[in-house]
């Protein structure tokens, strides 16, 4: 297992458009008995309610959502670009029906009791502060529903306090 060092948000240099939108991140939740992870390319980082915050969206059908809802905590793991194939696999296969973590060769470690991806270079530990189901009636741009929700599998928007930041 690799060693992560806690760092403060004032020294983090991260382009969220690049890291989240293009390089992607792994959202991981669970406990010592069972963990699941998924790839995400939608989300944001910033300030909310006086705290450093992460904003992520998880579809109702995603297995990882069950872990986040049960545990109330999750990690965001950022890997190097050479792990893109691994990220694609973890985003395409459900952990509900198979052990995708083992199959992908991903190593899970724990940071303050929250599961993290050991291959990551940078992690955020998050505590859920708010969970809101996105409602199509609230979409001002009506193309959103037609384009992104043809199957009506809507996202839950999680706003989470970033309680710890760590890097290798």
HELIX and SHEET records of a PDB file:
HELIX    1   1 UNK A    9  UNK A   11  5                                   3    
HELIX    2   2 UNK A   16  UNK A   16  1                                   1    
HELIX    3   3 UNK A   17  UNK A   22  3                                   6    
HELIX    4   4 UNK A   63  UNK A   71  1                                   9    
HELIX    5   5 UNK A   81  UNK A   83  5                                   3    
HELIX    6   6 UNK A   84  UNK A   92  1                                   9    
HELIX    7   7 UNK A  100  UNK A  104  1                                   5    
HELIX    8   8 UNK A  136  UNK A  138  5                                   3    
HELIX    9   9 UNK A  143  UNK A  148  1                                   6    
SHEET    1   A 4 UNK A   5  UNK A   7  0                                        
SHEET    2   A 4 UNK A 155  UNK A 167 -1                                        
SHEET    3   A 4 UNK A  51  UNK A  59 -1                                        
SHEET    4   A 4 UNK A  43  UNK A  48 -1                                        
SHEET    1   B 6 UNK A   5  UNK A   7  0                                        
SHEET    2   B 6 UNK A 155  UNK A 167 -1                                        
SHEET    3   B 6 UNK A 122  UNK A 133 -1                                        
SHEET    4   B 6 UNK A  73  UNK A  78 -1                                        
SHEET    5   B 6 UNK A  25  UNK A  30 -1                                        
SHEET    6   B 6 UNK A  35  UNK A  40 -1                                        
SHEET    1   C 2 UNK A 108  UNK A 111  0                                        
SHEET    2   C 2 UNK A 114  UNK A 117 -1                                        
END                                                                             
